[in-house]
Amino acid sequence: MPKAVVVGVVTSDKMAKTRRVEIARLVKHAKYSKIIRRRTICYVHDENEESAVGDTVEIIESIPRSKLKRWELQRVVSRSTAVDVAALRAARQNEKSGA
């Protein structure tokens, strides 16, 4: 049986060599036929720690590595474009005070 490959967004990178990836999907309610947003949370093994929060990644099924970790990072599809505003302000303050 082929291994499942899915695309999701990294929501946490606080653990060593582990990423929390959220896979969003739309589901139709059985009775009311309203479209509902659902999500699946997967814990992914990232050996080289190449992904960060906000990145879109492609993951593949793997052997169980721990109680929750059953996926492996295959590749980073796109990097996050989010900017850390607090870090930007701190850098500007250091520029002004140093000059």
SVG drawing of the C-alpha trace seen along z (x, -y; Angstrom):
<svg xmlns="http://www.w3.org/2000/svg" viewBox="-30 -58 57 60">
<polyline fill="none" stroke="black" stroke-width="0.4" points="0.0,0.0 1.5,-3.4 2.3,-5.9 0.0,-8.9 1.4,-12.3 -0.4,-15.5 0.3,-19.2 -0.2,-21.3 1.0,-24.3 3.5,-24.3 1.9,-25.6 4.7,-24.9 8.4,-24.4 9.2,-24.5 10.2,-20.8 13.6,-19.4 13.3,-17.7 9.5,-17.8 6.9,-20.0 3.2,-20.3 1.5,-20.5 -2.2,-21.4 -4.0,-20.1 -7.2,-22.1 -10.2,-20.6 -13.8,-21.4 -16.5,-18.9 -20.2,-19.0 -22.5,-18.6 -24.6,-15.4 -27.9,-16.9 -27.7,-20.7 -25.4,-20.5 -23.4,-23.5 -19.7,-23.5 -17.6,-23.3 -13.9,-23.8 -12.1,-21.0 -8.4,-20.4 -6.2,-17.4 -3.1,-17.8 0.0,-15.7 3.3,-15.6 6.1,-15.4 9.7,-14.4 12.0,-17.1 15.6,-15.7 17.4,-18.8 15.0,-21.3 14.5,-23.0 10.9,-24.2 9.6,-27.0 6.2,-28.3 3.9,-29.3 5.7,-27.3 3.7,-25.1 5.1,-21.6 4.6,-18.3 4.6,-15.3 4.6,-11.5 3.5,-8.6 6.3,-6.8 6.9,-4.3 5.9,-5.4 8.7,-7.3 7.0,-8.1 3.5,-8.1 2.3,-10.8 4.8,-11.1 3.9,-9.1 4.8,-11.5 8.1,-12.6 8.9,-15.9 9.3,-15.4 9.9,-18.9 9.1,-22.6 6.6,-23.7 6.8,-27.4 8.3,-29.6 6.4,-31.8 6.3,-35.5 5.2,-36.6 7.4,-39.3 8.2,-39.4 7.3,-43.0 8.8,-43.0 12.2,-41.8 12.0,-44.5 11.4,-47.3 14.2,-46.0 16.6,-46.0 15.6,-49.6 16.1,-50.7 19.6,-49.1 20.4,-51.0 19.3,-54.3 21.1,-53.9 24.3,-52.6 24.6,-55.4"/>
</svg>
